[in-house]
Amino acid sequence: MSTLKGKTIVLGVTGGIAAYKACELVSRLKKAQAQVHVIMTRNACEFVQPLTFQTLSGNPVATDTFANPQFWEVEHIALAQKADLFVVAPATANVIAKLAHGLADDMLTTTILATKAPVLIAPAMNTQMYRAEPTQRNLDALLARGMKTVGPGGGLLACGDVGAGRMSEPVEIVDAIEQVLAPQGDYAGLKVLVTAGPTREPLDPVRYLSNRSSGRMGYAVAEALLARGAQVTLVTGPVSLPVPEGAQAVDITTTQDLYEAVTTRAPDMDVLIQAAAPADFTAEQASEEKITKQPGQGLTMYLRQTPDVAKAAGEHKQPHQVFVGFAAETSRDLQKARRKMDSKNLDLICLNDVTEPGAGFDVETNILTLVTPNAVTALPKMSKRQAADRLLDEVLKIRRGKG
């Protein structure tokens, strides 16, 4: 049975060229046996006639707060109350700004302000408008209030630009709608292994090689999985974070420890999410005594590569399993991310440029680009927990694709 059967979806259509895609979205929702009510802004009516949506949805289309109602009820309040989910597709920069600041100057924004239903936004605009600081700040505000976003995708836009800003395809929006309306526990019965934090490679009894990973991203993924019903094994390097209640923790220190913990447990898992930041090098031979500084002399140490944990796990991946990796880089190099994804037999890799404000180490937010063999999804800056849920949504899509 469809997740959407009997659900009431209120679709807000705003004035962008992508409004034509909303027609297919309504059609798909109706085929999934959802009840669809459409609210159009005045500018949206310049792109698609309300009669089109009325015909596709089988319901009157709301366009004017002050129009005579079809039934004796305050229309925006009635729609706000009956909605199981509010979707805005396309969502222009203008309407995103209005929603972020609580404006209610038309039928659409008034109804959203009055609803208690979850809200899903599908941004669609020029690349520079999407990347502009005010737009990103407005999206952050909406995400912080619990609204969700889908897309935008990248590619050639109607304005001629190439980049982020293309509204997600209707089939992708329907997937996102199903995820929002799915009952809690969409990971129930799944066994998931998560790695988090840094590793430490000893140089002598008091010194070690490591990195700045705090473990927050991996722990956020573990928390999100537990909230969604998964059985979570958390392989964690040395961090200053409490283990999420319900997770089975496996403490490791070195990359070799991580290698052994992952390769022995991964075959029994449905999903492997590798958010740990293992050291790439270790001392050829660690000193058994503290290395002391000698006057006027430097220090030469020989390092060797540590085992490649993700590659070793990927070599034994089974067809039904989904493996996810992370690539913390100092640039947004998609080709490098794809090479890493292929070489390690991953289904998805999360790329983040740690030089971007809000995306580096020791912060509560992240800016991820989710890369699969067939798609690239650039997420705006959001909390690591929100990013974790977006990642888990993508993992479920991959699992469905594997049957």
N, C-alpha and C positions, 0 to 999 in steps of 0.2 A: 504494500500500500504506500502511496506517495506520502512523504513527510508533510506536503502542503495541502493534502485533501482537507477541505472544510476550513482552512485558514483564511483569514481576511487580510489581504495585503492592500495597503493604501500606497499608491505610487504617485510621487510628486515629479512632474516633468517641468524642467525649467528651460529658459531660452538659449539653447545652444544647438549647433548643427547636429549633434549626436541625438537630438530628440527623436529622429526617425528610428533609431535603434530601440527606443522605448516601445514602439509598436510590436516588434518581435518579442520583447520581454513580456508584454501583456499576453501575447498569444501563448508563449511557453508556460506562463503561470496558469492560464486557463486550462491548458492541456494537462497540467499537474493537478487539476481540480481545486484550485484556489479561487476564492472570491476576490475580485480585483476592483478597487475604486480608484479613479484617477483624478488628481488635482493638477491643473495646469496654470502656470503663471501667464500673465498677459503676453510676455515675450515668446513663450513657448508656442502660443497660438499663431505666431507669425511663421513658424516652421512646419507645424502639423495642425490640421484642423481638429477641433474637439470631437467632431462626428466620427473621425477615424477611431479614436479611443473608445467612444461610446459603443460603436459597433463591435470592436474587439472584446471589450470587457463585459458588455451586456448590462452596463450600469450608466446612469447619467454622469457626465463629467462636470466637476466643480471648477469654475474659473473665477467667480466673482463673489466676494464675501457678502455683498449686498443684494445679490440676485434673489428673486422669489424662490423659496425652497420647493423641491418636488414634493416633500411631505412636511407636515407641521412639526418641525424640529429645527433647532439651531444647527445648521449643517456642519460647521467646522467642529463643534463639540461632539456631534453624533459620530462623525468619522474618527475623531480622536479617540472616542471611547470604544468603538467597535474594532479598531485595528489590532491585529495580532503583531503586525510589523509595519513600520513605515519605511519606504524606500524612496530615495531621491536619485533619479537617474534620467538625464544627466544632472549633475550638481555643478553649477557654474561657480566661479570664484565669488560672484556677487551673493548668491544664496548661501554659500558657505560662510561668508562674512556676516550675513544677517543672523544666521543660526548661532554663530559663535558669540554674538553680542546680544542675543535674546530679542531681536527685533521681530515685530509681528505686524507688518504693514500690508499683507495680502492674504489670500485664502490659505496658501501653502504654509507660510511661516506661522500664521495664527494657529493652524491646526497642529503643527508639530509642537509648538510651545504648550499646547493643551493636552498632548497625549502622554500616557505613561508607557506606551509600547516602545520596544527597542527600535532604534533608528539606524538604517544602513545607508551610507552615502557612496555614490559612484561618481567621483570627480571627473570632469571633462572640461579641458580648457587649453589654451596656448601654453607651450612648454615654459616660457619665461613667467607667465602668470602663475603657473603651478609652483614653480621654484621660488617665486618672490617671497621674501621674508614675511609680509603680512598674511599671505595665504597659508604658509606653513605654520605660522603662529595660530591662525584660526583653526586649522585642522588639529593641531595639538590640543587646543581648548576643547574641541568637540570629542576627541578621543578621551581626554581626561574626564569628561562628563559621562563616559560610557557608550557613546555612539561608536559605530564601527564603519570601516571603509572597505571598499573593494576597488582595486586598481589605484590609480590609472595605469594603463599599459603604455608601452612605448611604440614608436614607429612614425610613419609619415602622417602628419595631421592635416586637417582641411585647410589650415592657413598656410601650408607649405613647409612649416617647421618639421624637423625630425627630432623626436625626443619624447619624454614622458608627458602625458596629458590626454592620451586617447582613452575614451571611456571603455571600460571592460566590455567584452562581448556579452550579449544576453545570456548565453549558456553559463558563462562565468558568474554572472550576477545571480542567476538561479541557484547555482551551487552555493554561493555565499549566503543566500536567503535560507537555504536548507540547513546550513551550518548554524545560523543564528537561531532558527526555530527548532533545531534538533533538541530533544530532551537532554538534560545534563547526563553525562555518562556515555558520550560517544566513543570513549576509549575503554569502556568497561570490558573486562576480559582480556585486554591486550597487555602483553609483557613488554616493557620498554626499559632499555638501558640508556642512562644519561651519564656523560662524563662532564666534569666541571673543574675549574680552577687550574693552577699552574702545577708543574712538577719542579722538583729541586734536584740538581745534580751536584753531589759533594765534590769539593776541591780539596778540603782538608777537614779536620773535625769541627771547625767553626765557620767555614765559608762554603758557599754553594753558588751555582749558576741557576738563575730562574728568570721569570718575566713578571710583568705587572698585572697579570690576570687576577681579578678579585673573586672569580667564580659566580658572580651575580647572574650572568646570563644563563648558565647551566642550572643554577638553583631555581631561577624563574621558570625555566622549562619544566623542571621536576614538579614545582608547585602547580603549574597549569595542568600537567598530566594527572596529578593526584586529584585535582578538582574535577577532572573529566573522567575519572573512574579507572585509570590505568594502574597496573601493578608496576611500581617504579623501583629500579635498582640504580642508586646514585653512586658512581665511582668518583670520588672526590679527592683532589689534591689538597694541600694545606691551605685552608682559608679561614677567615674569621666570621663565618656565617653559621647559624643554627640549621641543622639538618631538618628539612620539611617533615612534619609529622606524617607518618605513614610510609615514608621511603625507607628502603633497606640500603644503608650506607656501607660502602666499601672504601676504607681509607687507603690512599697510596701516597708515595713520596716521589719516587723517581719515574722516569719514562719507562724503564723496564718493568716497574711495578704496574704501571698503567697498561702496558702491553699484555702482561700476564692476566690482569683482571678482565680486560676486554676480550681477548681472544678465547679465554676459557668460558666466558658467559654469553658472548654474542650468538652462538649457534642456537641457543634456547629462546631467543628474543624475537618478538614480532617487529620491533622498531629499535634502531640504534641511533642515538643523537649525540654526536661527539662535539661538545662545546668546550672541552678541556683545551688548554694551551700547553702541550708538552714541549719541553726543551728539545731543540734539534741537535744539540751537541752535549757531550759529557766528557769529563777528563779521561784521557787515555789511562792514567793511573792516579787515583786520588792519593794525596799524602796522608800517611797515618798519623803524622804530627802536624801541629799548626805551622804553617809556612811563615817564617819571620822575615821581616824587611832587613835587607843588608845595605849599609850606607853606600850610596852612589851606584847601586846596581838595580837593574830592572828585573823583570820576571818573565820567563817564557814558559808557557804551558802548552802541551799538545792535547788537542781535542779530537774526538772521533764522533761520527754520527750516531745518534740514538736510533733504535728500531722505529720504523714507520708503522705506527699503530693502526691508522686508518686503512693503509694499503693491505696490511696483514689481515685485518678483519674482512675487507672487501673481497679478498681472494677466496673466501669461503662463504660468501653471501648466498643464501638460498633464494629461489625465485619469488617466494611470497614475502620476503623481508624488505623493509624500507630502511636504507641507511642514509643518514644526514651528516654532513660535515660543516665546519665553520672555517672561514678564511679571513683572518684579521690581517689586513694589508695596510700599506701607507698610500694607496691609490685605489681607484675603482676600476681595476683591471679585469674586465669580464673574460677576456681570452685566457688569462692566467687561472681564473676561477674554473673555467670550463676544463682546462687541461688537468687541474687538480681533481675535479669531479670524475673525469674519465679514468685517470690513472689509479684512483682509489675505489672505483666501482661504486660511486655514490649515486643516489637517486636525486639528491638535492644538495646544493651547497649554499650556505649563508655567507655572503660577502659583506664585510663592513670595512670602511676606510677609517682607521682609528685616529687619523689626523683631523677628522671633521669634529667640530664642537658638538658634544652630546653623544658621540659614538665611540669614544675611546674607553680606556680602563677607568675603574673607580668612579663611574657615574651611574645614575639610576636609569638612564635612557639609552637607546641604541638606534642606529639607522641601518637597517639591513636591506640588502638586495638579494632576493630569493631567486636562485638560478637553477633551472632544471634543463634537461636536454632540449625541451621545446619552448621554454618561456623564460622571460626575465621580469620579475616583479619588484619594482623599487618601492619600498615602504617609506613613509615619512618618519621623522623622529617621533618616537613614542616610548613609553616606559618599557622596560625589559619584559615585564609580565605581559603587556599588551603585544609586544613583538613575539613572545613565546606562543601566545594563542594564535596569532596569524600564521606562525610557522606550523603549528599543529594542524590548523585547517588545511594547509597545503599537503601535509603528510597524509591526511585522510583522503584527499583527492588522488594522490599517488596510489594509495592502497586500493581505492575503488578501481583505478585503471588496471591494477594487477589482478582484479577479480577476486 
